[in-house]
Amino acid sequence: MSYLDKILDKTFTWFSANFGTFLFIIFIGIGTILIARTVNHLMENYFTKASGKLHMDTTSFRMFRHVIVASIYFLGLIVIIFSIPDLRSLSVALFTGAGLAGIVIGFAAQSTLSNIIAGISLALFQPFRVGDRLNIMNEYGKVTDLNLRHTVIITWDNRRLIIPNSVISNEAVINWTIEDPAVIWPVNVGISYDSDISLAKKIMIEEARKHPLVMPLQKMEYSIVKPSFLKPETFANGFKNLSVLRNVDPDFRDRGEVNVYVTELGDFAVNLRLLVWFKDRSDAYSSGCELREAIKRRFDSEGIEIPYPYRTIVYKTDIQKEKSPEKSASAEKSKMKYAPRSRLTDIDDRTDDETEQ
């Protein structure tokens, strides 16, 4: 009998002796997958229906759903292991030496365990939630998913940024929407020193008031409700009507004001900063660009100059000439002004001798 025939005979003998166990393993595996997917589907449907009434927090629910589904797969794996005699003996041996095995497994799965623990921590403490808009790792985007391993962020240019939970938990995060989504957005403009500052400020305020997404003047009520498994709107039909009540800091209850400040007297411009309120960070950037364009057009029509940067160039040869009183007059002619686009303007015509030097 050849070597291949011996292997086939042993394989057939093993399947004949363990056919029932093999069918049981297949049954448990398929059953585990079906149960996990069914539970996942039912929980998603329940959340969709219950969210309209209870306003359940998406982040906590998704993490809870991931834990339940992972637990089902884990239980199925345990049943399969203990249904195989050889694996059962191996598992008993591992449990007997649990100390050494735990150390080995801990080192091998260090990254995975740290991501799982970090994911659960993020879901419990909620520095951000699914749907929040963040600045993280020099990226701006919206959180679309938080699971046991990683967090998914869709960036402003429709990229999917997938960050391990252990990494994102150690990063500084700017959360624009977790409690109070309204933001104060700056629009910086510089005007020339000859321009009328009062007129420029008036134009900037008028253009801001014309924009449809700039918040009108309003006063928000103060709330200290903190994010949890249930959103604050949960109590809308119960104890409090929180339709306009938000987690608003008392220093920012008055919103909708439009202010213009002189932030700097620069080298060539008076720098102004327009501060406007928007209801959400997603509106701020594009609306700020539109305001900047509208202000530029009004400045052009009203005669408010946005200056080029001007500098004075002094040639080294001219400095040497200034040391001689008789050459001081010719030295003045060598000073020139320039602006961007490499546009040079002579203050005075230079002589041929000075040009050669």
NUFIDO-556981 format. One line per 4 residues: number of its first residue (from 0); their letters; for each residue x, y, z of C-alpha. Coordinates in nm, 2 decimals, padded with zeros to 4 digits. Each point is the difference from the previous one (the first is absolute). Layout:
<atoms>
NUM> a> X Y Z  ... .
</atoms>
This chain:
<atoms>
0> msyl> 00.00 00.00 00.00  00.14 00.34 -00.10  00.05 00.29 00.24  -00.28 00.19 -00.16 .
4> dkil> -00.24 -00.29 00.04  00.09 -00.02 00.37  -00.08 00.37 00.05  -00.33 -00.04 -00.18 .
8> dktf> -00.08 -00.31 00.21  00.08 00.18 00.32  -00.21 00.30 -00.11  -00.30 -00.22 -00.09 .
12> twfs> 00.03 -00.18 00.33  00.01 00.32 00.20  -00.30 00.14 -00.18  -00.19 -00.33 00.06 .
16> anfg> 00.08 00.02 00.37  -00.07 00.37 00.04  -00.27 00.06 -00.26  -00.25 00.10 00.26 .
20> tflf> 00.25 00.24 00.16  00.08 00.15 -00.34  -00.37 00.06 -00.08  -00.04 00.15 00.35 .
24> iifi> 00.28 00.24 -00.07  -00.14 00.11 -00.33  -00.35 00.04 00.16  00.14 00.21 00.28 .
28> gigt> 00.21 00.21 -00.23  -00.29 00.08 -00.24  -00.24 00.04 00.30  00.24 00.25 00.16 .
32> ilia> 00.03 00.21 -00.32  -00.38 00.00 -00.05  -00.07 00.09 00.36  00.26 00.28 00.00 .
36> rtvn> -00.13 00.15 -00.32  -00.36 -00.03 00.11  00.07 00.17 00.33  00.20 00.27 -00.17 .
40> hlme> -00.29 00.06 -00.25  -00.27 00.00 00.27  00.20 00.24 00.22  00.05 00.24 -00.30 .
44> nyft> -00.37 -00.01 -00.07  -00.09 00.06 00.36  00.24 00.29 00.02  -00.15 00.16 -00.31 .
48> kasg> -00.35 -00.02 00.15  00.09 00.08 00.36  00.22 00.29 -00.09  -00.29 00.21 -00.13 .
52> klhm> -00.17 -00.03 00.34  00.29 -00.04 00.25  00.27 00.19 -00.19  00.25 -00.27 00.10 .
56> dtts> 00.37 00.09 -00.04  00.14 -00.16 -00.32  00.35 -00.04 00.14  -00.09 -00.20 00.31 .
60> frmf> -00.25 -00.21 -00.18  00.24 -00.09 -00.28  00.27 -00.10 00.25  -00.26 -00.21 00.19 .
64> rhvi> -00.10 -00.17 -00.32  00.36 -00.08 -00.09  00.06 -00.15 00.34  -00.31 -00.22 -00.02 .
68> vasi> 00.09 -00.13 -00.34  00.36 -00.06 00.10  -00.12 -00.19 00.31  -00.22 -00.23 -00.22 .
72> yflg> 00.29 -00.09 -00.22  00.22 -00.06 00.30  -00.26 -00.23 00.16  -00.03 -00.19 -00.33 .
76> livi> 00.38 -00.04 -00.01  00.01 -00.13 00.36  -00.27 -00.26 -00.08  00.19 -00.12 -00.31 .
80> ifsi> 00.33 -00.03 00.20  -00.16 -00.21 00.27  -00.18 -00.22 -00.25  00.34 -00.13 -00.13 .
84> pdlr> 00.17 -00.23 00.24  00.35 00.10 -00.10  -00.07 00.37 00.02  -00.18 -00.06 00.33 .
88> slsv> 00.31 -00.16 00.15  00.21 00.29 -00.14  -00.23 00.26 00.15  00.01 -00.18 00.34 .
92> alft> 00.38 00.00 -00.01  00.00 00.37 -00.09  -00.24 00.08 00.29  00.23 -00.20 00.23 .
96> gagl> 00.29 00.22 -00.10  -00.21 00.31 -00.03  00.27 00.22 00.14  00.26 -00.06 -00.27 .
100> agiv> -00.26 -00.03 -00.27  -00.15 00.33 00.11  00.34 00.17 -00.03  00.06 -00.15 -00.34 .
104> igfa> -00.35 00.09 -00.13  00.03 00.34 00.15  00.32 00.09 -00.18  -00.13 -00.15 -00.33 .
108> aqst> -00.33 00.18 00.01  00.12 00.32 00.17  -00.10 00.23 -00.29  -00.34 -00.17 -00.04 .
112> lsni> -00.08 00.01 00.37  00.11 00.37 00.02  -00.24 00.09 -00.29  -00.29 -00.18 00.17 .
116> iagi> 00.06 00.15 00.34  00.04 00.35 -00.16  -00.31 -00.05 -00.21  -00.21 -00.09 00.31 .
120> slal> 00.15 00.30 00.18  -00.09 00.23 -00.29  -00.36 -00.13 00.00  -00.03 00.05 00.38 .
124> fqpf> 00.16 00.34 00.04  -00.10 00.13 -00.34  00.26 00.27 -00.09  -00.18 -00.03 -00.34 .
128> rvgd> -00.30 -00.18 -00.13  -00.11 -00.14 -00.34  -00.11 00.30 -00.20  00.23 00.25 00.17 .
132> rlni> 00.24 00.22 -00.20  00.36 00.00 00.10  00.34 00.14 -00.06  00.25 -00.28 00.07 .
136> mney> 00.35 -00.08 -00.14  -00.02 00.31 -00.22  -00.32 -00.12 -00.16  -00.36 00.12 00.02 .
140> gkvt> -00.28 -00.24 -00.04  -00.31 -00.17 00.13  -00.01 -00.31 00.22  -00.19 -00.27 -00.18 .
144> dlnl> 00.08 -00.31 00.21  00.16 -00.11 00.32  00.05 -00.37 00.05  00.22 -00.22 00.22 .
148> rhtv> 00.31 00.04 -00.21  00.00 00.34 -00.18  -00.19 00.33 -00.06  -00.10 00.10 -00.35 .
152> iitw> 00.00 00.37 -00.10  -00.12 00.13 -00.33  00.21 00.31 -00.09  -00.12 00.31 -00.17 .
156> dnrr> 00.12 -00.12 -00.34  -00.18 -00.34 00.04  00.30 -00.21 00.12  -00.05 -00.27 00.26 .
160> liip> 00.25 00.05 00.29  00.02 -00.33 00.20  00.19 00.06 00.33  00.06 -00.28 00.26 .
164> nsvi> -00.17 00.07 00.32  00.33 -00.02 00.20  00.14 00.28 -00.22  -00.31 00.23 00.00 .
168> snea> -00.03 -00.03 00.38  00.35 00.16 00.03  -00.06 00.28 -00.24  -00.12 00.35 00.08 .
172> vinw> -00.35 00.05 -00.16  -00.19 00.31 -00.09  -00.36 -00.09 00.02  -00.22 00.26 -00.17 .
176> tied> -00.34 -00.16 00.07  00.00 -00.21 00.31  -00.20 00.24 00.22  -00.05 00.33 -00.16 .
180> pavi> 00.04 -00.01 -00.38  -00.02 00.38 -00.05  00.34 00.16 -00.08  00.15 00.35 -00.02 .
184> wpvn> 00.19 00.01 -00.34  00.26 00.27 -00.08  00.04 00.17 -00.33  00.33 00.20 -00.03 .
188> vgis> 00.03 00.30 -00.24  00.27 00.26 -00.03  -00.05 00.36 -00.12  00.24 00.28 -00.08 .
192> ydsd> 00.09 00.27 00.25  -00.17 00.26 -00.22  -00.33 -00.18 00.01  -00.29 00.09 00.23 .
196> isla> 00.00 -00.26 00.28  -00.36 00.09 00.12  -00.13 -00.04 -00.36  00.18 -00.33 -00.04 .
200> kkim> -00.14 -00.14 00.32  -00.35 00.11 -00.10  00.03 -00.18 -00.33  00.12 -00.32 00.15 .
204> ieea> -00.29 -00.01 00.25  -00.25 00.08 -00.27  00.13 -00.28 -00.22  -00.01 -00.25 00.29 .
208> rkhp> -00.36 00.09 00.08  -00.10 -00.07 -00.36  00.13 -00.35 00.00  -00.28 -00.26 00.06 .
212> lvmp> 00.21 -00.24 00.21  00.12 00.26 00.25  -00.19 -00.05 00.33  -00.24 00.28 00.10 .
216> lqkm> 00.01 00.16 00.34  -00.14 -00.25 00.26  00.04 -00.09 00.36  00.04 -00.37 00.09 .
220> eysi> -00.11 -00.15 00.33  00.27 -00.15 00.21  00.02 -00.38 00.06  00.24 -00.23 00.18 .
224> vkps> -00.13 -00.32 -00.16  00.30 -00.22 -00.09  00.02 -00.25 -00.29  -00.11 -00.35 00.10 .
228> flkp> -00.16 -00.31 -00.14  -00.32 00.20 -00.04  00.02 00.34 -00.17  -00.14 00.31 00.18 .
232> etfa> -00.30 00.00 -00.24  -00.11 -00.32 00.18  -00.19 00.21 00.25  -00.18 00.21 -00.25 .
236> ngfk> -00.33 -00.19 00.07  00.07 -00.03 00.37  00.16 00.22 00.26  00.14 00.28 -00.22 .
240> nlsv> -00.05 00.14 -00.34  00.35 00.02 -00.14  -00.09 00.10 -00.36  00.22 00.31 00.04 .
244> lrnv> 00.19 -00.11 00.31  00.36 -00.10 -00.07  00.32 -00.05 00.19  00.08 00.37 -00.02 .
248> dpdf> 00.27 00.16 00.20  -00.13 00.31 00.18  00.27 00.22 -00.16  -00.14 -00.09 -00.34 .
252> rdrg> -00.37 00.03 00.05  -00.02 00.32 -00.20  00.07 -00.09 -00.36  -00.06 00.14 -00.34 .
256> evnv> 00.20 00.32 00.05  00.22 00.12 -00.28  00.32 00.18 00.11  00.30 00.14 -00.18 .
260> yvte> 00.33 00.07 00.18  00.33 00.16 -00.09  00.24 -00.29 00.07  00.33 00.15 -00.12 .
264> lgdf> 00.16 00.31 -00.14  00.22 -00.19 -00.25  00.29 00.11 -00.22  -00.22 00.10 -00.29 .
268> avnl> -00.37 -00.06 00.11  -00.24 00.04 00.28  -00.12 -00.35 00.08  -00.37 -00.04 00.08 .
272> rllv> -00.17 -00.32 00.13  -00.37 -00.07 -00.05  -00.15 -00.24 00.25  -00.33 -00.16 -00.09 .
276> wfkd> -00.22 -00.28 00.14  -00.10 -00.31 -00.19  -00.23 -00.28 00.11  00.24 -00.27 -00.09 .
280> rsda> 00.37 -00.04 -00.09  -00.10 -00.16 -00.34  -00.14 00.34 -00.11  00.28 00.21 00.13 .
284> yssg> 00.29 -00.05 -00.25  -00.20 00.04 -00.33  -00.20 00.29 00.14  00.31 00.17 00.12 .
288> celr> 00.14 -00.02 -00.36  -00.32 00.15 -00.13  00.02 00.28 00.25  00.35 00.08 -00.09 .
292> eaik> -00.09 00.02 -00.37  -00.30 00.22 00.07  00.21 00.23 00.22  00.26 00.03 -00.28 .
296> rrfd> -00.27 00.11 -00.25  -00.14 00.26 00.24  00.35 00.13 00.07  00.06 00.05 -00.37 .
300> segi> -00.32 00.19 -00.05  00.04 00.21 00.31  00.36 00.09 -00.06  00.15 -00.20 00.29 .
304> eipy> 00.35 -00.12 -00.10  00.14 -00.34 00.08  00.37 00.08 -00.04  00.29 -00.19 -00.14 .
308> pyrt> 00.29 -00.06 00.24  00.25 00.28 -00.05  00.37 -00.01 00.09  00.30 00.24 -00.04 .
312> ivyk> 00.32 -00.14 -00.16  00.33 00.18 00.08  00.30 -00.11 -00.20  00.33 -00.06 00.18 .
316> tdiq> 00.18 00.24 -00.24  -00.25 00.27 00.10  00.08 -00.04 00.37  00.37 00.06 -00.08 .
320> keks> -00.09 00.31 -00.20  -00.20 00.14 00.29  00.32 00.02 00.20  00.12 00.27 -00.24 .
324> peks> -00.21 00.33 00.04  00.06 00.09 -00.36  -00.16 -00.32 -00.12  -00.30 00.00 00.23 .
328> asae> -00.23 00.14 -00.27  00.08 -00.27 -00.25  -00.04 -00.26 00.27  -00.37 00.09 00.05 .
332> kskm> -00.06 -00.09 -00.36  00.10 -00.36 00.05  -00.30 -00.08 00.24  -00.28 -00.19 -00.16 .
336> kyap> -00.33 -00.15 00.10  -00.14 -00.33 -00.11  -00.32 -00.20 00.03  -00.09 -00.36 -00.08 .
340> rsrl> 00.00 -00.14 -00.35  00.36 00.14 -00.03  -00.13 00.34 -00.09  00.27 00.26 00.07 .
344> tdid> -00.07 00.37 00.00  00.29 00.25 -00.01  -00.03 00.29 00.23  00.23 00.19 -00.23 .
348> drtd> 00.20 -00.06 -00.31  00.34 -00.14 00.07  00.31 00.12 -00.19  00.19 -00.22 -00.23 .
352> dete> 00.30 00.00 00.23  -00.22 -00.12 00.29  -00.15 -00.27 -00.21  00.34 -00.14 -00.10 .
356> q> 00.10 -00.01 00.37 .
</atoms>
